[in-house]
Amino acid sequence: MKKTFSFSHPKKQRPRVADAIKHELKKYIKRERNKKLPDDVDFWDFDCRYGASEDSCDMIHVSEINKVISEADAEGLESFFLEVLAKPGKRTKKPKEDAQEQQKENFLD
């Protein structure tokens, strides 16, 4: 999904438009995650880009989407660009040394 979202609406107040945008993105992500996975894939991952315009986009994590929408609303932006693209993801195991060190740290805490 590549889309420029606008906060202006003739009948809705700005906070409700922000909520509607968040809801639309939540539905899109859920729909993408429910698609059938290819055989060699563990989960659906997402590449996300956010910016005031398409030219000035930065990469963000999928968990930061609601935060950046709230910030755009608080800053008073009239519109913003958001791109969310699904990609296949594969889980990787942590190296044993890191896992053992983390267990020691958790034990000492």
N, CA, C and O atoms as a printed pandas DataFrame, in Angstrom:
     atom_number atom_name residue_name chain_id  residue_number  x_coord  y_coord  z_coord
0              1         N          MET        A               1    0.844   -1.159    0.000
1              2        CA          MET        A               1    0.000    0.000    0.000
2              3         C          MET        A               1    0.897    1.232    0.000
3              4         O          MET        A               1    1.706    1.423    0.908
4              5         N          LYS        A               2    0.749    2.042   -0.997
5              6        CA          LYS        A               2    1.422    3.331   -1.078
6              7         C          LYS        A               2    0.325    4.371   -1.152
7              8         O          LYS        A               2   -0.482    4.366   -2.082
8              9         N          LYS        A               3    0.295    5.262   -0.176
9             10        CA          LYS        A               3   -0.817    6.194   -0.158
10            11         C          LYS        A               3   -0.440    7.481    0.558
11            12         O          LYS        A               3    0.307    7.467    1.537
12            13         N          THR        A               4   -0.964    8.589    0.060
13            14        CA          THR        A               4   -0.857    9.868    0.740
14            15         C          THR        A               4   -2.164   10.085    1.483
15            16         O          THR        A               4   -3.226   10.197    0.870
16            17         N          PHE        A               5   -2.082   10.143    2.792
17            18        CA          PHE        A               5   -3.261   10.311    3.640
18            19         C          PHE        A               5   -3.453   11.787    3.958
19            20         O          PHE        A               5   -2.482   12.513    4.173
20            21         N          SER        A               6   -4.696   12.226    3.987
21            22        CA          SER        A               6   -5.023   13.609    4.294
22            23         C          SER        A               6   -5.854   13.664    5.570
23            24         O          SER        A               6   -6.714   12.812    5.795
24            25         N          PHE        A               7   -5.597   14.664    6.400
25            26        CA          PHE        A               7   -6.358   14.833    7.636
26            27         C          PHE        A               7   -7.616   15.678    7.432
27            28         O          PHE        A               7   -8.438   15.790    8.341
28            29         N          SER        A               8   -7.769   16.263    6.267
29            30        CA          SER        A               8   -8.937   17.117    6.046
30            31         C          SER        A               8  -10.109   16.281    5.532
31            32         O          SER        A               8   -9.966   15.455    4.630
32            33         N          HIS        A               9  -11.264   16.523    6.135
33            34        CA          HIS        A               9  -12.495   15.850    5.731
34            35         C          HIS        A               9  -13.640   16.829    6.000
35            36         O          HIS        A               9  -13.651   17.492    7.037
36            37         N          PRO        A              10  -14.600   16.927    5.079
37            38        CA          PRO        A              10  -15.647   17.938    5.258
38            39         C          PRO        A              10  -16.549   17.709    6.478
39            40         O          PRO        A              10  -17.047   18.678    7.050
40            41         N          LYS        A              11  -16.767   16.474    6.883
41            42        CA          LYS        A              11  -17.715   16.217    7.961
42            43         C          LYS        A              11  -17.084   15.666    9.237
43            44         O          LYS        A              11  -17.715   15.693   10.294
44            45         N          LYS        A              12  -15.853   15.169    9.159
45            46        CA          LYS        A              12  -15.230   14.547   10.334
46            47         C          LYS        A              12  -14.215   15.491   10.963
47            48         O          LYS        A              12  -13.559   16.276   10.280
48            49         N          GLN        A              13  -14.106   15.392   12.280
49            50        CA          GLN        A              13  -13.091   16.164   12.986
50            51         C          GLN        A              13  -11.734   15.473   12.842
51            52         O          GLN        A              13  -11.659   14.269   12.597
52            53         N          ARG        A              14  -10.691   16.237   12.994
53            54        CA          ARG        A              14   -9.324   15.761   12.760
54            55         C          ARG        A              14   -8.956   14.513   13.582
55            56         O          ARG        A              14   -8.365   13.591   13.021
56            57         N          PRO        A              15   -9.275   14.442   14.873
57            58        CA          PRO        A              15   -8.926   13.224   15.632
58            59         C          PRO        A              15   -9.622   11.969   15.098
59            60         O          PRO        A              15   -9.042   10.884   15.115
60            61         N          ARG        A              16  -10.859   12.113   14.625
61            62        CA          ARG        A              16  -11.573   10.959   14.078
62            63         C          ARG        A              16  -10.973   10.518   12.745
63            64         O          ARG        A              16  -10.975    9.329   12.429
64            65         N          VAL        A              17  -10.460   11.467   11.964
65            66        CA          VAL        A              17   -9.806   11.115   10.703
66            67         C          VAL        A              17   -8.525   10.344   10.992
67            68         O          VAL        A              17   -8.216    9.372   10.303
68            69         N          ALA        A              18   -7.772   10.774   12.015
69            70        CA          ALA        A              18   -6.551   10.062   12.399
70            71         C          ALA        A              18   -6.879    8.640   12.840
71            72         O          ALA        A              18   -6.166    7.701   12.487
72            73         N          ASP        A              19   -7.946    8.477   13.606
73            74        CA          ASP        A              19   -8.370    7.136   14.030
74            75         C          ASP        A              19   -8.771    6.280   12.831
75            76         O          ASP        A              19   -8.468    5.088   12.788
76            77         N          ALA        A              20   -9.451    6.885   11.860
77            78        CA          ALA        A              20   -9.868    6.149   10.664
78            79         C          ALA        A              20   -8.655    5.691    9.853
79            80         O          ALA        A              20   -8.656    4.592    9.298
80            81         N          ILE        A              21   -7.630    6.525    9.785
81            82        CA          ILE        A              21   -6.404    6.156    9.070
82            83         C          ILE        A              21   -5.726    4.979    9.765
83            84         O          ILE        A              21   -5.308    4.022    9.113
84            85         N          LYS        A              22   -5.618    5.054   11.082
85            86        CA          LYS        A              22   -5.008    3.960   11.847
86            87         C          LYS        A              22   -5.784    2.660   11.644
87            88         O          LYS        A              22   -5.193    1.590   11.495
88            89         N          HIS        A              23   -7.096    2.763   11.641
89            90        CA          HIS        A              23   -7.935    1.579   11.467
90            91         C          HIS        A              23   -7.749    0.984   10.072
91            92         O          HIS        A              23   -7.679   -0.236    9.923
92            93         N          GLU        A              24   -7.670    1.831    9.061
93            94        CA          GLU        A              24   -7.470    1.355    7.696
94            95         C          GLU        A              24   -6.140    0.602    7.569
95            96         O          GLU        A              24   -6.076   -0.445    6.925
96            97         N          LEU        A              25   -5.094    1.132    8.176
97            98        CA          LEU        A              25   -3.794    0.472    8.124
98            99         C          LEU        A              25   -3.792   -0.827    8.908
99           100         O          LEU        A              25   -3.170   -1.803    8.488
100          101         N          LYS        A              26   -4.478   -0.854   10.039
101          102        CA          LYS        A              26   -4.571   -2.074   10.831
102          103         C          LYS        A              26   -5.272   -3.174   10.043
103          104         O          LYS        A              26   -4.843   -4.328   10.066
104          105         N          LYS        A              27   -6.357   -2.818    9.341
105          106        CA          LYS        A              27   -7.061   -3.789    8.509
106          107         C          LYS        A              27   -6.177   -4.304    7.377
107          108         O          LYS        A              27   -6.189   -5.497    7.074
108          109         N          TYR        A              28   -5.410   -3.413    6.750
109          110        CA          TYR        A              28   -4.531   -3.812    5.649
110          111         C          TYR        A              28   -3.465   -4.795    6.132
111          112         O          TYR        A              28   -3.219   -5.812    5.485
112          113         N          ILE        A              29   -2.835   -4.492    7.264
113          114        CA          ILE        A              29   -1.790   -5.364    7.801
114          115         C          ILE        A              29   -2.381   -6.719    8.177
115          116         O          ILE        A              29   -1.770   -7.753    7.908
116          117         N          LYS        A              30   -3.551   -6.729    8.791
117          118        CA          LYS        A              30   -4.191   -7.993    9.160
118          119         C          LYS        A              30   -4.512   -8.815    7.915
119          120         O          LYS        A              30   -4.303  -10.029    7.900
120          121         N          ARG        A              31   -5.013   -8.166    6.883
121          122        CA          ARG        A              31   -5.347   -8.854    5.630
122          123         C          ARG        A              31   -4.096   -9.462    5.006
123          124         O          ARG        A              31   -4.137  -10.590    4.514
124          125         N          GLU        A              32   -2.984   -8.729    5.021
125          126        CA          GLU        A              32   -1.740   -9.238    4.449
126          127         C          GLU        A              32   -1.190  -10.405    5.274
127          128         O          GLU        A              32   -0.681  -11.376    4.713
128          129         N          ARG        A              33   -1.289  -10.313    6.586
129          130        CA          ARG        A              33   -0.778  -11.388    7.449
130          131         C          ARG        A              33   -1.593  -12.667    7.313
131          132         O          ARG        A              33   -1.071  -13.755    7.557
132          133         N          ASN        A              34   -2.853  -12.558    6.932
133          134        CA          ASN        A              34   -3.698  -13.739    6.786
134          135         C          ASN        A              34   -3.530  -14.444    5.453
135          136         O          ASN        A              34   -4.098  -15.517    5.252
136          137         N          LYS        A              35   -2.766  -13.870    4.542
137          138        CA          LYS        A              35   -2.548  -14.525    3.254
138          139         C          LYS        A              35   -1.702  -15.772    3.448
139          140         O          LYS        A              35   -0.924  -15.864    4.398
140          141         N          LYS        A              36   -1.856  -16.720    2.552
141          142        CA          LYS        A              36   -1.124  -17.979    2.640
142          143         C          LYS        A              36    0.367  -17.738    2.483
143          144         O          LYS        A              36    0.808  -17.013    1.591
144          145         N          LEU        A              37    1.138  -18.364    3.372
145          146        CA          LEU        A              37    2.598  -18.235    3.336
146          147         C          LEU        A              37    3.203  -19.191    2.310
147          148         O          LEU        A              37    2.725  -20.316    2.166
148          149         N          PRO        A              38    4.239  -18.768    1.601
149          150        CA          PRO        A              38    4.982  -19.718    0.768
150          151         C          PRO        A              38    5.629  -20.787    1.649
151          152         O          PRO        A              38    5.731  -20.610    2.863
152          153         N          ASP        A              39    6.064  -21.885    1.050
153          154        CA          ASP        A              39    6.574  -23.027    1.814
154          155         C          ASP        A              39    7.804  -22.703    2.658
155          156         O          ASP        A              39    7.909  -23.192    3.783
156          157         N          ASP        A              40    8.720  -21.912    2.165
157          158        CA          ASP        A              40    9.984  -21.670    2.870
158          159         C          ASP        A              40    9.955  -20.400    3.718
159          160         O          ASP        A              40   11.015  -19.879    4.067
160          161         N          VAL        A              41    8.785  -19.893    4.054
161          162        CA          VAL        A              41    8.651  -18.634    4.779
162          163         C          VAL        A              41    7.977  -18.888    6.129
163          164         O          VAL        A              41    7.062  -19.706    6.225
164          165         N          ASP        A              42    8.434  -18.184    7.174
165          166        CA          ASP        A              42    7.880  -18.339    8.516
166          167         C          ASP        A              42    6.767  -17.342    8.840
167          168         O          ASP        A              42    5.818  -17.677    9.550
168          169         N          PHE        A              43    6.884  -16.121    8.323
169          170        CA          PHE        A              43    5.904  -15.085    8.645
170          171         C          PHE        A              43    5.962  -13.984    7.596
171          172         O          PHE        A              43    6.890  -13.924    6.789
172          173         N          TRP        A              44    4.956  -13.115    7.618
173          174        CA          TRP        A              44    4.960  -11.943    6.743
174          175         C          TRP        A              44    5.611  -10.795    7.493
175          176         O          TRP        A              44    5.214  -10.471    8.612
176          177         N          ASP        A              45    6.601  -10.188    6.883
177          178        CA          ASP        A              45    7.274   -9.022    7.420
178          179         C          ASP        A              45    6.837   -7.813    6.595
179          180         O          ASP        A              45    6.261   -7.979    5.519
180          181         N          PHE        A              46    7.101   -6.608    7.078
181          182        CA          PHE        A              46    6.661   -5.416    6.366
182          183         C          PHE        A              46    7.790   -4.404    6.258
183          184         O          PHE        A              46    8.517   -4.155    7.220
184          185         N          ASP        A              47    7.922   -3.825    5.069
185          186        CA          ASP        A              47    8.797   -2.680    4.843
186          187         C          ASP        A              47    7.910   -1.449    4.901
187          188         O          ASP        A              47    6.942   -1.345    4.148
188          189         N          CYS        A              48    8.228   -0.522    5.780
189          190        CA          CYS        A              48    7.400    0.666    5.952
190          191         C          CYS        A              48    8.252    1.925    5.754
191          192         O          CYS        A              48    9.387    2.011    6.222
192          193         N          ARG        A              49    7.674    2.881    5.056
193          194        CA          ARG        A              49    8.313    4.181    4.865
194          195         C          ARG        A              49    7.283    5.249    5.194
195          196         O          ARG        A              49    6.105    5.122    4.861
196          197         N          TYR        A              50    7.752    6.317    5.863
197          198        CA          TYR        A              50    6.866    7.397    6.275
198          199         C          TYR        A              50    7.553    8.723    6.013
199          200         O          TYR        A              50    8.765    8.850    6.189
200          201         N          GLY        A              51    6.767    9.720    5.588
201          202        CA          GLY        A              51    7.299   11.060    5.408
202          203         C          GLY        A              51    6.185   12.046    5.111
203          204         O          GLY        A              51    5.041   11.665    4.864
204          205         N          ALA        A              52    6.545   13.322    5.141
205          206        CA          ALA        A              52    5.576   14.363    4.820
206          207         C          ALA        A              52    5.175   14.277    3.349
207          208         O          ALA        A              52    4.050   14.614    2.980
208          209         N          SER        A              53    6.111   13.821    2.517
209          210        CA          SER        A              53    5.821   13.597    1.101
210          211         C          SER        A              53    6.546   12.333    0.660
211          212         O          SER        A              53    7.364   11.792    1.405
212          213         N          GLU        A              54    6.252   11.863   -0.542
213          214        CA          GLU        A              54    6.879   10.633   -1.030
214          215         C          GLU        A              54    8.386   10.798   -1.208
215          216         O          GLU        A              54    9.141    9.836   -1.069
216          217         N          ASP        A              55    8.818   12.017   -1.517
217          218        CA          ASP        A              55   10.246   12.270   -1.738
218          219         C          ASP        A              55   11.054   12.266   -0.442
219          220         O          ASP        A              55   12.244   11.951   -0.458
220          221         N          SER        A              56   10.428   12.608    0.664
221          222        CA          SER        A              56   11.154   12.741    1.931
222          223         C          SER        A              56   10.805   11.627    2.912
223          224         O          SER        A              56   10.546   11.896    4.086
224          225         N          CYS        A              57   10.794   10.382    2.444
225          226        CA          CYS        A              57   10.406    9.250    3.295
226          227         C          CYS        A              57   11.612    8.634    3.995
227          228         O          CYS        A              57   12.717    8.596    3.453
228          229         N          ASP        A              58   11.372    8.159    5.203
229          230        CA          ASP        A              58   12.360    7.409    5.967
230          231         C          ASP        A              58   11.765    6.056    6.327
231          232         O          ASP        A              58   10.548    5.911    6.442
232          233         N          MET        A              59   12.633    5.069    6.503
233          234        CA          MET        A              59   12.197    3.739    6.906
234          235         C          MET        A              59   11.763    3.769    8.371
235          236         O          MET        A              59   12.413    4.394    9.209
236          237         N          ILE        A              60   10.652    3.081    8.670
237          238        CA          ILE        A              60   10.187    2.918   10.044
238          239         C          ILE        A              60    9.802    1.459   10.245
239          240         O          ILE        A              60    9.625    0.718    9.278
240          241         N          HIS        A              61    9.674    1.052   11.491
241          242        CA          HIS        A              61    9.231   -0.298   11.820
242          243         C          HIS        A              61    7.710   -0.314   11.836
243          244         O          HIS        A              61    7.078    0.704   12.117
244          245         N          VAL        A              62    7.131   -1.448   11.540
245          246        CA          VAL        A              62    5.669   -1.564   11.469
246          247         C          VAL        A              62    5.020   -1.195   12.811
247          248         O          VAL        A              62    3.889   -0.710   12.832
248          249         N          SER        A              63    5.707   -1.415   13.906
249          250        CA          SER        A              63    5.139   -1.092   15.220
250          251         C          SER        A              63    5.091    0.413   15.487
251          252         O          SER        A              63    4.436    0.840   16.438
252          253         N          GLU        A              64    5.765    1.224   14.674
253          254        CA          GLU        A              64    5.803    2.671   14.873
254          255         C          GLU        A              64    4.742    3.410   14.059
255          256         O          GLU        A              64    4.680    4.638   14.109
256          257         N          ILE        A              65    3.918    2.697   13.319
257          258        CA          ILE        A              65    2.958    3.351   12.426
258          259         C          ILE        A              65    1.990    4.237   13.197
259          260         O          ILE        A              65    1.806    5.401   12.839
260          261         N          ASN        A              66    1.365    3.711   14.251
261          262        CA          ASN        A              66    0.411    4.513   15.020
262          263         C          ASN        A              66    1.084    5.729   15.638
263          264         O          ASN        A              66    0.488    6.804   15.704
264          265         N          LYS        A              67    2.315    5.568   16.088
265          266        CA          LYS        A              67    3.044    6.673   16.716
266          267         C          LYS        A              67    3.291    7.808   15.720
267          268         O          LYS        A              67    3.084    8.976   16.051
268          269         N          VAL        A              68    3.731    7.477   14.503
269          270        CA          VAL        A              68    4.024    8.534   13.525
270          271         C          VAL        A              68    2.739    9.210   13.041
271          272         O          VAL        A              68    2.754   10.397   12.718
272          273         N          ILE        A              69    1.622    8.464   12.988
273          274        CA          ILE        A              69    0.350    9.086   12.610
274          275         C          ILE        A              69   -0.084   10.072   13.696
275          276         O          ILE        A              69   -0.550   11.168   13.385
276          277         N          SER        A              70    0.063    9.693   14.954
277          278        CA          SER        A              70   -0.276   10.594   16.057
278          279         C          SER        A              70    0.616   11.828   16.049
279          280         O          SER        A              70    0.147   12.940   16.293
280          281         N          GLU        A              71    1.914   11.630   15.768
281          282        CA          GLU        A              71    2.832   12.770   15.697
282          283         C          GLU        A              71    2.469   13.701   14.548
283          284         O          GLU        A              71    2.519   14.921   14.704
284          285         N          ALA        A              72    2.104   13.144   13.398
285          286        CA          ALA        A              72    1.704   13.970   12.254
286          287         C          ALA        A              72    0.457   14.772   12.595
287          288         O          ALA        A              72    0.338   15.931   12.197
288          289         N          ASP        A              73   -0.466   14.173   13.323
289          290        CA          ASP        A              73   -1.679   14.869   13.746
290          291         C          ASP        A              73   -1.329   15.991   14.720
291          292         O          ASP        A              73   -1.850   17.101   14.606
292          293         N          ALA        A              74   -0.447   15.704   15.676
293          294        CA          ALA        A              74   -0.061   16.701   16.673
294          295         C          ALA        A              74    0.721   17.859   16.039
295          296         O          ALA        A              74    0.588   19.005   16.468
296          297         N          GLU        A              75    1.534   17.561   15.022
297          298        CA          GLU        A              75    2.310   18.605   14.353
298          299         C          GLU        A              75    1.438   19.478   13.464
299          300         O          GLU        A              75    1.850   20.569   13.071
300          301         N          GLY        A              76    0.256   19.016   13.147
301          302        CA          GLY        A              76   -0.648   19.798   12.322
302          303         C          GLY        A              76   -0.424   19.632   10.829
303          304         O          GLY        A              76   -0.819   20.495   10.045
304          305         N          LEU        A              77    0.208   18.528   10.423
305          306        CA          LEU        A              77    0.394   18.292    8.992
306          307         C          LEU        A              77   -0.958   18.107    8.319
307          308         O          LEU        A              77   -1.867   17.512    8.897
308          309         N          GLU        A              78   -1.091   18.609    7.112
309          310        CA          GLU        A              78   -2.333   18.431    6.365
310          311         C          GLU        A              78   -2.399   17.043    5.739
311          312         O          GLU        A              78   -3.476   16.460    5.619
312          313         N          SER        A              79   -1.232   16.511    5.338
313          314        CA          SER        A              79   -1.188   15.172    4.743
314          315         C          SER        A              79    0.186   14.564    4.981
315          316         O          SER        A              79    1.140   15.263    5.322
316          317         N          PHE        A              80    0.271   13.251    4.796
317          318        CA          PHE        A              80    1.545   12.540    4.921
318          319         C          PHE        A              80    1.509   11.328    4.010
319          320         O          PHE        A              80    0.441   10.861    3.614
320          321         N          PHE        A              81    2.688   10.826    3.685
321          322        CA          PHE        A              81    2.814    9.661    2.806
322          323         C          PHE        A              81    3.224    8.472    3.655
323          324         O          PHE        A              81    4.092    8.583    4.522
324          325         N          LEU        A              82    2.589    7.323    3.399
325          326        CA          LEU        A              82    2.930    6.094    4.109
326          327         C          LEU        A              82    2.922    4.949    3.117
327          328         O          LEU        A              82    1.986    4.788    2.335
328          329         N          GLU        A              83    3.981    4.157    3.163
329          330        CA          GLU        A              83    4.098    2.982    2.300
330          331         C          GLU        A              83    4.294    1.768    3.194
331          332         O          GLU        A              83    5.195    1.745    4.032
332          333         N          VAL        A              84    3.453    0.763    3.014
333          334        CA          VAL        A              84    3.555   -0.483    3.770
334          335         C          VAL        A              84    3.527   -1.616    2.750
335          336         O          VAL        A              84    2.515   -1.841    2.087
336          337         N          LEU        A              85    4.647   -2.326    2.631
337          338        CA          LEU        A              85    4.753   -3.423    1.671
338          339         C          LEU        A              85    5.081   -4.712    2.403
339          340         O          LEU        A              85    6.013   -4.757    3.205
340          341         N          ALA        A              86    4.319   -5.756    2.128
341          342        CA          ALA        A              86    4.546   -7.063    2.749
342          343         C          ALA        A              86    5.692   -7.767    2.045
343          344         O          ALA        A              86    5.850   -7.671    0.828
344          345         N          LYS        A              87    6.495   -8.481    2.838
345          346        CA          LYS        A              87    7.581   -9.287    2.289
346          347         C          LYS        A              87    7.700  -10.545    3.132
347          348         O          LYS        A              87    7.354  -10.532    4.313
348          349         N          PRO        A              88    8.186  -11.637    2.539
349          350        CA          PRO        A              88    8.340  -12.865    3.320
350          351         C          PRO        A              88    9.484  -12.732    4.327
351          352         O          PRO        A              88   10.521  -12.135    4.038
352          353         N          GLY        A              89    9.271  -13.298    5.505
353          354        CA          GLY        A              89   10.284  -13.245    6.551
354          355         C          GLY        A              89   10.647  -14.633    7.037
355          356         O          GLY        A              89    9.813  -15.538    7.044
356          357         N          LYS        A              90   11.882  -14.793    7.439
357          358        CA          LYS        A              90   12.383  -16.083    7.923
358          359         C          LYS        A              90   13.009  -15.855    9.288
359          360         O          LYS        A              90   13.847  -14.969    9.453
360          361         N          ARG        A              91   12.609  -16.646   10.254
361          362        CA          ARG        A              91   13.168  -16.524   11.604
362          363         C          ARG        A              91   14.587  -17.075   11.629
363          364         O          ARG        A              91   14.899  -18.056   10.954
364          365         N          THR        A              92   15.430  -16.438   12.408
365          366        CA          THR        A              92   16.805  -16.906   12.577
366          367         C          THR        A              92   17.054  -17.149   14.058
367          368         O          THR        A              92   16.480  -16.478   14.916
368          369         N          LYS        A              93   17.908  -18.106   14.342
369          370        CA          LYS        A              93   18.242  -18.418   15.727
370          371         C          LYS        A              93   19.383  -17.532   16.184
371          372         O          LYS        A              93   20.255  -17.155   15.401
372          373         N          LYS        A              94   19.357  -17.204   17.476
373          374        CA          LYS        A              94   20.457  -16.439   18.059
374          375         C          LYS        A              94   21.659  -17.348   18.211
375          376         O          LYS        A              94   21.496  -18.546   18.445
376          377         N          PRO        A              95   22.870  -16.805   18.082
377          378        CA          PRO        A              95   24.057  -17.617   18.356
378          379         C          PRO        A              95   24.061  -18.072   19.818
379          380         O          PRO        A              95   23.552  -17.372   20.693
380          381         N          LYS        A              96   24.638  -19.249   20.073
381          382        CA          LYS        A              96   24.606  -19.816   21.427
382          383         C          LYS        A              96   25.279  -18.910   22.444
383          384         O          LYS        A              96   24.796  -18.797   23.571
384          385         N          GLU        A              97   26.378  -18.262   22.082
385          386        CA          GLU        A              97   27.096  -17.409   23.023
386          387         C          GLU        A              97   26.216  -16.267   23.517
387          388         O          GLU        A              97   26.191  -15.971   24.711
388          389         N          ASP        A              98   25.498  -15.630   22.606
389          390        CA          ASP        A              98   24.623  -14.531   22.992
390          391         C          ASP        A              98   23.498  -15.019   23.894
391          392         O          ASP        A              98   23.135  -14.343   24.856
392          393         N          ALA        A              99   22.955  -16.171   23.593
393          394        CA          ALA        A              99   21.863  -16.721   24.391
394          395         C          ALA        A              99   22.348  -17.055   25.801
395          396         O          ALA        A              99   21.635  -16.799   26.772
396          397         N          GLN        A             100   23.552  -17.622   25.929
397          398        CA          GLN        A             100   24.082  -17.965   27.242
398          399         C          GLN        A             100   24.376  -16.708   28.055
399          400         O          GLN        A             100   24.097  -16.675   29.253
400          401         N          GLU        A             101   24.932  -15.673   27.426
401          402        CA          GLU        A             101   25.211  -14.426   28.135
402          403         C          GLU        A             101   23.923  -13.773   28.610
403          404         O          GLU        A             101   23.873  -13.220   29.709
404          405         N          GLN        A             102   22.892  -13.833   27.797
405          406        CA          GLN        A             102   21.625  -13.235   28.167
406          407         C          GLN        A             102   21.004  -13.989   29.349
407          408         O          GLN        A             102   20.405  -13.365   30.225
408          409         N          GLN        A             103   21.137  -15.308   29.386
409          410        CA          GLN        A             103   20.620  -16.078   30.499
410          411         C          GLN        A             103   21.355  -15.731   31.783
411          412         O          GLN        A             103   20.745  -15.648   32.849
412          413         N          LYS        A             104   22.671  -15.527   31.683
413          414        CA          LYS        A             104   23.455  -15.139   32.870
414          415         C          LYS        A             104   23.015  -13.790   33.378
415          416         O          LYS        A             104   22.857  -13.608   34.585
416          417         N          GLU        A             105   22.812  -12.828   32.478
417          418        CA          GLU        A             105   22.381  -11.505   32.885
418          419         C          GLU        A             105   21.016  -11.553   33.547
419          420         O          GLU        A             105   20.791  -10.880   34.553
420          421         N          ASN        A             106   20.103  -12.340   32.993
421          422        CA          ASN        A             106   18.767  -12.446   33.568
422          423         C          ASN        A             106   18.827  -13.115   34.948
423          424         O          ASN        A             106   18.056  -12.762   35.841
424          425         N          PHE        A             107   19.726  -14.064   35.122
425          426        CA          PHE        A             107   19.870  -14.763   36.392
426          427         C          PHE        A             107   20.413  -13.814   37.456
427          428         O          PHE        A             107   19.977  -13.851   38.607
428          429         N          LEU        A             108   21.370  -12.960   37.068
429          430        CA          LEU        A             108   21.978  -12.038   38.020
430          431         C          LEU        A             108   21.044  -10.900   38.410
431          432         O          LEU        A             108   21.193  -10.328   39.490
432          433         N          ASP        A             109   20.099  -10.565   37.567
433          434        CA          ASP        A             109   19.171   -9.452   37.866
434          435         C          ASP        A             109   18.166   -9.834   38.855
435          436         O          ASP        A             109   17.315   -9.020   39.216
